[in-house]
Amino acid sequence: MRQILFLLIFFPIVSLSQKQEGFNGKLVYTISICDSSLAKYLPPKQMVIYTNDTLIRIENETDQLGKQVIIKHMTLNKSYLLLDLPVGSFAVQTDHNVEKQDSFPYTFKKRWGKREIGGLKANRLKVTHSVFPEPLEFLYIKKYSNKYINTLENFPGLPVRYYIATVDGIYRYELTSIEFSKPEKDRFGIPSNYKRMTFDQFMDELFKMQEQAEGPQEK
């Protein structure tokens, strides 16, 4: 479980030298497994992102932990993972300035022409990865930063169609809608009933609760 949470929390933060417009609004992505034989076991899910260009809220449905919410502050380089578990509600803090970041081994090459997606004209990339059976076409919006996604290091813009390799297989993320309006500030707050703690404190808490549930061990 520690490894699963690590993948959920720690994303590489990337700063680009090129000038790009700030984005305020809402992005909705559909996430689907590429292997059609697994589609009936892993139905499509949605990822919803809200941002005011300083704060980001990412909402996901996961098979292991149910609904999760990530609140990220881009200037402070910190985030909270909000979890609603049967044993309580937790806000697990991460400081990206001190934690080691893992990189995703993607390489890409720009391609000519554009494609329309979500009502926007998107640029094309030919992307290779060590687990991709063949290069895949990624799409991105050049004028917006990749910081709202933060899973593709050195990506030249906002990904609107991309692929992520996991232990279950390769997942396709595709933008299905975009709204250009500043979200309410309340979306980026931590509810008062959530217990704030570091990742290590959270894991210690889970281990203690597991030991209590199992009861005293027989000698």
C-alpha positions as CSV (number, residue, x, y, z in Angstrom):
1,M,0.0,0.0,0.0
2,R,2.9,2.3,0.7
3,Q,4.1,2.0,-2.9
4,I,0.6,2.7,-4.3
5,L,0.3,5.9,-2.3
6,F,3.7,7.0,-3.4
7,L,2.6,6.8,-7.0
8,L,-0.5,8.8,-6.2
9,I,1.2,11.6,-4.3
10,F,4.6,12.3,-5.9
11,F,4.5,13.9,-9.3
12,P,7.4,15.6,-11.0
13,I,7.1,19.4,-10.9
14,V,8.3,20.9,-14.2
15,S,9.1,24.5,-15.1
16,L,9.3,25.4,-18.7
17,S,11.4,28.2,-20.2
18,Q,8.9,29.1,-22.9
19,K,6.2,31.7,-22.1
20,Q,2.7,30.1,-21.8
21,E,-0.7,31.5,-20.8
22,G,-2.1,30.9,-17.4
23,F,-5.2,28.7,-17.2
24,N,-8.3,29.2,-15.0
25,G,-11.0,26.6,-15.2
26,K,-12.0,23.0,-15.3
27,L,-10.5,20.1,-17.3
28,V,-12.3,16.7,-17.6
29,Y,-10.4,13.6,-18.8
30,T,-11.7,10.1,-19.6
31,I,-9.3,7.4,-18.5
32,S,-9.5,4.0,-20.2
33,I,-7.4,0.9,-20.4
34,C,-5.8,0.3,-23.9
35,D,-6.0,-3.5,-23.7
36,S,-9.6,-4.3,-24.9
37,S,-9.6,-7.7,-23.1
38,L,-9.4,-5.9,-19.8
39,A,-12.0,-3.2,-20.6
40,K,-14.9,-5.2,-18.9
41,Y,-12.9,-5.5,-15.7
42,L,-11.5,-1.9,-15.7
43,P,-14.3,0.4,-17.0
44,P,-13.5,4.0,-18.0
45,K,-13.1,6.6,-15.2
46,Q,-12.9,10.3,-15.1
47,M,-10.3,12.7,-13.8
48,V,-11.5,16.2,-13.1
49,I,-9.0,19.1,-12.6
50,Y,-9.9,22.6,-11.3
51,T,-7.3,25.3,-11.2
52,N,-6.9,29.1,-10.6
53,D,-3.3,28.9,-12.0
54,T,-1.9,28.8,-8.5
55,L,-3.8,26.0,-6.9
56,I,-4.9,22.7,-8.4
57,R,-7.6,20.3,-7.4
58,I,-7.4,16.8,-9.0
59,E,-10.3,14.4,-8.4
60,N,-9.8,10.7,-9.3
61,E,-11.6,7.4,-8.7
62,T,-9.1,4.6,-7.8
63,D,-9.7,0.9,-7.5
64,Q,-7.6,0.6,-4.3
65,L,-8.7,3.7,-2.3
66,G,-12.0,4.9,-3.9
67,K,-12.3,8.6,-4.5
68,Q,-9.2,10.6,-3.9
69,V,-8.6,14.4,-4.1
70,I,-5.2,16.1,-4.5
71,I,-4.9,19.7,-3.6
72,K,-1.6,21.2,-4.9
73,H,0.0,24.7,-4.3
74,M,2.3,25.3,-7.3
75,T,4.2,28.2,-5.8
76,L,4.9,26.5,-2.5
77,N,5.5,23.2,-4.3
78,K,3.4,21.3,-1.7
79,S,0.3,19.2,-1.9
80,Y,-2.3,17.3,0.2
81,L,-3.8,14.0,-0.7
82,L,-7.4,13.8,0.7
83,L,-8.6,10.3,1.6
84,D,-12.0,9.2,2.9
85,L,-11.4,5.8,4.5
86,P,-13.7,3.6,6.7
87,V,-11.3,4.5,9.7
88,G,-11.4,8.2,9.1
89,S,-10.7,11.2,6.8
90,F,-7.0,12.1,6.2
91,A,-5.1,14.9,4.5
92,V,-1.6,13.6,3.7
93,Q,0.9,16.3,3.2
94,T,3.8,16.3,0.7
95,D,6.6,18.8,0.3
96,H,8.0,18.5,-3.3
97,N,11.0,20.7,-2.4
98,V,12.5,18.1,-0.1
99,E,11.1,14.8,-1.4
100,K,13.0,13.0,-4.2
101,Q,11.1,13.0,-7.4
102,D,10.9,10.1,-9.8
103,S,11.0,10.7,-13.6
104,F,8.9,9.0,-16.2
105,P,11.2,7.7,-19.0
106,Y,9.4,9.2,-22.0
107,T,11.1,10.4,-25.2
108,F,9.2,12.3,-27.8
109,K,9.5,13.9,-31.3
110,K,7.2,16.6,-32.7
111,R,5.0,15.7,-35.7
112,W,3.5,17.9,-38.4
113,G,-0.2,18.8,-38.5
114,K,-2.8,19.2,-35.8
115,R,-5.8,17.3,-34.5
116,E,-9.0,18.6,-32.9
117,I,-9.8,17.4,-29.4
118,G,-12.3,18.9,-26.9
119,G,-13.0,21.7,-29.4
120,L,-9.3,22.7,-29.4
121,K,-6.6,22.4,-32.1
122,A,-3.9,20.2,-30.6
123,N,-0.3,19.7,-31.6
124,R,1.0,16.1,-32.1
125,L,3.9,14.2,-30.6
126,K,5.4,10.7,-31.4
127,V,6.2,9.3,-28.0
128,T,8.2,6.2,-27.0
129,H,8.4,4.5,-23.6
130,S,10.2,1.3,-22.6
131,V,6.9,-0.5,-22.1
132,F,5.0,0.8,-25.1
133,P,4.8,-1.9,-27.8
134,E,5.2,0.9,-30.4
135,P,5.4,4.7,-30.4
136,L,2.1,6.4,-29.5
137,E,0.6,9.7,-30.6
138,F,0.2,12.2,-27.8
139,L,-1.7,15.5,-28.3
140,Y,-1.1,18.8,-26.4
141,I,-2.1,22.4,-26.4
142,K,1.1,24.5,-26.8
143,K,-0.1,27.7,-25.2
144,Y,-0.9,26.1,-21.8
145,S,1.7,24.6,-19.4
146,N,1.9,20.9,-18.5
147,K,2.0,21.9,-14.8
148,Y,-1.8,21.2,-14.4
149,I,-1.1,17.5,-15.1
150,N,2.4,17.1,-13.7
151,T,3.0,13.5,-14.9
152,L,5.0,14.2,-18.1
153,E,8.4,15.6,-17.5
154,N,9.6,18.3,-20.0
155,F,6.3,18.0,-21.9
156,P,6.0,21.1,-24.2
157,G,2.4,22.0,-23.3
158,L,-0.9,20.8,-21.7
159,P,-1.5,17.1,-22.6
160,V,-5.0,16.5,-23.9
161,R,-4.4,12.9,-25.1
162,Y,-1.7,10.9,-23.4
163,Y,-0.8,7.5,-22.1
164,I,0.4,6.3,-18.7
165,A,2.1,2.9,-18.1
166,T,1.0,1.1,-14.9
167,V,1.3,-2.4,-13.5
168,D,-2.2,-3.1,-14.9
169,G,-1.4,-1.9,-18.4
170,I,-1.3,1.2,-20.5
171,Y,-4.0,3.8,-19.8
172,R,-5.2,6.4,-22.2
173,Y,-6.1,9.9,-20.9
174,E,-8.2,12.0,-23.2
175,L,-9.7,15.5,-22.6
176,T,-13.5,15.4,-23.0
177,S,-14.4,18.9,-21.9
178,I,-12.8,22.2,-20.9
179,E,-14.3,25.2,-19.1
180,F,-12.7,28.7,-19.0
181,S,-13.9,30.1,-15.7
182,K,-12.2,30.7,-12.3
183,P,-13.3,28.0,-9.8
184,E,-14.6,28.9,-6.4
185,K,-11.9,29.3,-3.8
186,D,-13.6,26.8,-1.5
187,R,-12.6,24.0,-3.9
188,F,-9.0,24.3,-2.8
189,G,-9.5,24.2,0.9
190,I,-8.9,21.3,3.3
191,P,-12.1,20.4,5.2
192,S,-11.8,20.8,9.0
193,N,-12.8,17.2,9.7
194,Y,-9.7,15.9,7.9
195,K,-6.7,14.9,10.0
196,R,-3.6,16.5,8.6
197,M,-0.3,14.5,8.7
198,T,2.8,13.6,6.8
199,F,3.0,10.5,4.7
200,D,5.1,8.6,7.3
201,Q,2.6,9.6,10.1
202,F,-0.3,8.3,7.9
203,M,1.4,5.0,7.3
204,D,2.2,4.6,11.1
205,E,-1.5,5.4,11.7
206,L,-2.6,2.7,9.3
207,F,-0.2,0.1,10.8
208,K,-1.5,0.8,14.3
209,M,-5.1,0.5,13.2
210,Q,-4.3,-2.8,11.4
211,E,-2.7,-4.2,14.6
212,Q,-5.7,-3.2,16.7
213,A,-8.1,-4.8,14.2
214,E,-6.1,-8.1,14.3
215,G,-6.0,-8.1,18.1
216,P,-3.2,-9.6,20.3
217,Q,-1.1,-12.3,18.6
218,E,-1.0,-15.7,20.1
219,K,2.4,-16.9,21.4
